[in-house]
Amino acid sequence: MIGDMSHFGPIFAVCMFIYAVFRQWFHDQFHGHVEMYGHKLFGYVYPYVQITFHEYHAEFFERSKAYADIERYLSASSSNRAKRLKANVVKDCESVVLSMDDYEEVTDEFNGVKIWWSASKTIPEQRSLFSVRDDEERRFYRLTCHRRHRDFVTNVYLKHVLDEGKAIAVKTRQRKLYTNNKSENWHGYKKTIWSHIVFEHPATFDTLAMDPKKKKDILDDLMTFTKSKDYYKKVGKSWKRGYLLYGPPGTGKSSMIAAMANFLEYDIYDLELASVNDNTDLRKLLIETSSKSIIVIEDIDCSLDLTGQRKEKQEDDKDNKKDPIKEMEKMTKKKGSEVTLSGLLNFIDGLWSACGSERLVVFTTNHIEKLDRALIRRGRMDKHIEMSYCCFETFKVLAKNYLGVETHELFATIGQMLGETDMTPADVAESLMPKSDEEDVEICLKKLIKCLEDAKEVARVKAQEDARVKAEEGNKVGKDGEKEQASDA
């Protein structure tokens, strides 16, 4: 490119000299006019066209997809000709991805047309020379081509670049597990909102301990969702679906999410609500999620106090007198996250929820009865999946996973005991897992039988204790009633 433009050197030098003289002769109010006309003059003699692709859009709400596609294209096709590169080591140091370093330039040729790409960034004028933060830096790629190739570049070449970038993304895609950083750590540069690692959870629907009929129902539902883009558009709904997983701890809710992600090949965004300052930050997090992803809020009944807010408001309406103690308690609560139930509902199915497509929203809870009904109604949490205690069909899946057996003479005994005793799949799996080379299939199955017997005995003792306490409370109520009657007499 430099060789092609060498004869323009004297013209550039004259223009720069004239510009410097004008800056000294005229006051500041004329500088804008001088620069405007200078650019026009420069455009007459400069035979090249430049197109800039910024990493973030003007409002900096989300990363530009075009910028990402260009980055992948240049990394694959042109970075081998760059002299200065930056490296990104991925997947446990198994591979290195090279891309153009800042202020580097490479040349690309397509159908006989030469195009120049440069990588650059803008830095705020007030930034300290010793600052190591890049939060305010704005990166961009700049394409330069001859003006006579403008139509070809904009209509043909750029389409080729973007298509190639998308194809590379599909081919080299690594699924990721994201988690949100604390809101106070955000500095405007959106890469700090979500952090991620490569998602490599081994759970699949084949290994998932669940009743086969329920498992098939979930798989059919997921497959239907992935093929329903046109249907959702037809009925006027965002292409997303909500799942509520509920049940006791240890019943496989997290494994279910991992299996869903592996089955659909989706990324996972694990949202920690307690780290979000308010509804505005929650909306920013939603904007930064991508399509083909699962947004997860685990133990939503414990994440924030989203259940008592309506009751508090109703109590305030009934009693206009403010209790100083209650007011202090409310102020203490507000020191933490101020995400509200209304904000969460808008996050799930409000206007901003339509900013992406092909996404699942999954809530998990150990206590479904604690959740506000508005939060889990159909249309928000479309499918409710109960993750229950281990049944015989679930046990057979675990026995095959952990011991490699599909039948045994002890299966009948275990099946009968599972029908009489509540035990989570996690506890059953722990009993089935061999602890040494000496533990064979029969020993592991007998360990499970012993654990079931112990659990049954614990449940029996607890039931007796509960019955005794209940009887004592009944007797106490009866005695209190007799005393009241005697007092009235």
Secondary structure, 3 states (H helix, E strand, C coil): CCCCCHHHHHHHHHHHHHHHHHHHHCCHHHHHHHHHHHHHHHHHHCCEEEEEEECECCCCCCECHHHHHHHHHHHHHCHHHCCCEEEEEECCCCEEEEEECCCCEEEEEECCEEEEEEEEEECCCCCCCCCCCCCCCEEEEEEEEEHHHHHHHHHHHHHHHHHHHHHHHHHHCCCEEEEECCHHHCCCCHHHCEEEEECCCCCCCCCCCCCHHHHHHHHHHHHHHHCCHHHHHHHCCCCEEEEEEECCCCCCHHHHHHHHHHHHCCEEEECCHHHCCCHHHHHHHHHCCCCCEEEEECCHHHHCCCCCHHHHHHHHHHCCCCCHHHHHHHHHHHCCCCCCHHHHHHHHHCHHHHHCCCEEEEEEECCHHHCCHHHHCCCCCCEEEECCCCCHHHHHHHHHHHHCCCCCCCHHHHHHHHHHCCCCHHHHHHHHCCCCCCCCHHHHHHHHHHHHHHHHHHHHHHHHHHHHHHHHHHHHHHHHHHHHHHHHC
